[in-house]
Amino acid sequence: MSLTINIYYTGQNGNARKFAEEMISSGIVNRVRQEKGNTKYEYFYPLDDEETVLLIDCWDSQEALDLHHKSPLMQEIATLRTKYKLKMKVYRFSEYKGE
């Protein structure tokens, strides 16, 4: 079962975009993409909200996502979120394989 997580990071004074830029420039994004089970980790900017960044984060299983949440990378991400004083809205979607 694959999982897709949409995370909206919102801040002030361009901090959400600065956060995404530092996530990329620091190499954290590439390290997440290399984790077992990650199938997508990409940032997008809403056209109508300059203070928000959308992360689309996809995993091939709940177990892979759980391992990611326990990894040292999560502390690095949390530190950057705090640095940029971001709020988050999280939406989770799972694959449905109907009969």
C-alpha positions as a Markdown table, in Angstrom:
| # | Residue | x | y | z |
|---|---|---|---|---|
| 1 | Met | 0.0 | 0.0 | 0.0 |
| 2 | Ser | 1.5 | 3.3 | -1.0 |
| 3 | Leu | 1.1 | 6.5 | 1.0 |
| 4 | Thr | 1.1 | 10.1 | -0.1 |
| 5 | Ile | 1.6 | 12.9 | 2.4 |
| 6 | Asn | 0.9 | 16.5 | 1.5 |
| 7 | Ile | 2.4 | 19.0 | 4.0 |
| 8 | Tyr | 1.7 | 22.7 | 3.7 |
| 9 | Tyr | 4.4 | 24.7 | 5.4 |
| 10 | Thr | 3.3 | 28.3 | 6.1 |
| 11 | Gly | 5.4 | 31.1 | 7.5 |
| 12 | Gln | 6.0 | 34.8 | 7.2 |
| 13 | Asn | 8.4 | 37.0 | 5.3 |
| 14 | Gly | 9.2 | 34.2 | 2.8 |
| 15 | Asn | 10.3 | 31.8 | 5.5 |
| 16 | Ala | 8.5 | 28.8 | 3.9 |
| 17 | Arg | 10.4 | 29.2 | 0.7 |
| 18 | Lys | 13.7 | 29.8 | 2.6 |
| 19 | Phe | 13.0 | 26.5 | 4.5 |
| 20 | Ala | 12.5 | 24.6 | 1.2 |
| 21 | Glu | 15.6 | 26.1 | -0.3 |
| 22 | Glu | 17.7 | 25.2 | 2.7 |
| 23 | Met | 16.2 | 21.7 | 2.7 |
| 24 | Ile | 17.5 | 21.3 | -0.8 |
| 25 | Ser | 20.9 | 23.1 | -0.5 |
| 26 | Ser | 21.8 | 21.3 | 2.7 |
| 27 | Gly | 21.3 | 17.9 | 1.0 |
| 28 | Ile | 18.4 | 16.8 | 3.3 |
| 29 | Val | 16.1 | 16.4 | 0.4 |
| 30 | Asn | 18.5 | 14.1 | -1.5 |
| 31 | Arg | 19.1 | 12.1 | 1.6 |
| 32 | Val | 15.3 | 11.6 | 2.2 |
| 33 | Arg | 14.9 | 10.6 | -1.5 |
| 34 | Gln | 17.6 | 7.9 | -1.0 |
| 35 | Glu | 15.8 | 6.4 | 2.0 |
| 36 | Lys | 14.3 | 2.9 | 1.3 |
| 37 | Gly | 10.7 | 3.2 | 0.4 |
| 38 | Asn | 10.6 | 6.9 | -0.6 |
| 39 | Thr | 9.1 | 7.3 | -4.1 |
| 40 | Lys | 8.7 | 11.1 | -4.2 |
| 41 | Tyr | 9.8 | 14.1 | -2.2 |
| 42 | Glu | 9.1 | 17.4 | -4.0 |
| 43 | Tyr | 8.3 | 21.0 | -3.1 |
| 44 | Phe | 5.7 | 23.1 | -4.9 |
| 45 | Tyr | 4.7 | 26.8 | -4.5 |
| 46 | Pro | 1.0 | 27.7 | -4.6 |
| 47 | Leu | 0.4 | 30.5 | -7.1 |
| 48 | Asp | -2.0 | 32.3 | -4.8 |
| 49 | Asp | 0.0 | 32.1 | -1.5 |
| 50 | Glu | 3.6 | 33.3 | -1.4 |
| 51 | Glu | 3.9 | 32.3 | 2.3 |
| 52 | Thr | 3.2 | 28.6 | 1.8 |
| 53 | Val | 5.2 | 25.7 | 0.3 |
| 54 | Leu | 3.6 | 22.3 | -0.4 |
| 55 | Leu | 5.7 | 19.2 | 0.1 |
| 56 | Ile | 4.4 | 16.0 | -1.7 |
| 57 | Asp | 6.0 | 13.1 | 0.1 |
| 58 | Cys | 5.3 | 9.5 | -1.1 |
| 59 | Trp | 6.3 | 6.2 | 0.5 |
| 60 | Asp | 5.7 | 2.6 | -0.7 |
| 61 | Ser | 4.6 | 1.4 | 2.8 |
| 62 | Gln | 3.7 | 2.5 | 6.3 |
| 63 | Glu | 6.8 | 0.7 | 7.5 |
| 64 | Ala | 9.1 | 2.8 | 5.3 |
| 65 | Leu | 7.3 | 6.0 | 6.6 |
| 66 | Asp | 7.7 | 4.8 | 10.2 |
| 67 | Leu | 11.5 | 4.3 | 9.7 |
| 68 | His | 11.8 | 7.7 | 8.1 |
| 69 | His | 10.0 | 9.3 | 11.1 |
| 70 | Lys | 12.5 | 7.6 | 13.5 |
| 71 | Ser | 15.5 | 8.6 | 11.4 |
| 72 | Pro | 18.0 | 11.3 | 12.4 |
| 73 | Leu | 16.8 | 13.2 | 9.3 |
| 74 | Met | 13.5 | 14.0 | 11.1 |
| 75 | Gln | 15.4 | 15.9 | 13.8 |
| 76 | Glu | 17.2 | 17.9 | 11.1 |
| 77 | Ile | 13.9 | 18.8 | 9.4 |
| 78 | Ala | 12.3 | 19.7 | 12.8 |
| 79 | Thr | 15.3 | 22.0 | 13.5 |
| 80 | Leu | 14.8 | 23.8 | 10.2 |
| 81 | Arg | 11.0 | 24.1 | 10.8 |
| 82 | Thr | 11.7 | 25.8 | 14.1 |
| 83 | Lys | 14.4 | 28.0 | 12.7 |
| 84 | Tyr | 11.9 | 29.3 | 10.1 |
| 85 | Lys | 9.0 | 29.4 | 12.5 |
| 86 | Leu | 6.7 | 27.4 | 10.2 |
| 87 | Lys | 3.2 | 26.0 | 10.8 |
| 88 | Met | 2.1 | 22.8 | 9.2 |
| 89 | Lys | -1.1 | 21.3 | 7.8 |
| 90 | Val | -0.7 | 17.6 | 7.0 |
| 91 | Tyr | -3.0 | 15.6 | 4.7 |
| 92 | Arg | -2.5 | 11.8 | 4.3 |
| 93 | Phe | -3.7 | 9.7 | 1.4 |
| 94 | Ser | -3.4 | 6.0 | 1.0 |
| 95 | Glu | -3.8 | 3.8 | -2.1 |
| 96 | Tyr | -7.0 | 2.0 | -2.3 |
| 97 | Lys | -7.0 | -1.2 | -4.2 |
| 98 | Gly | -10.7 | -2.1 | -4.7 |
| 99 | Glu | -12.0 | -5.3 | -6.1 |
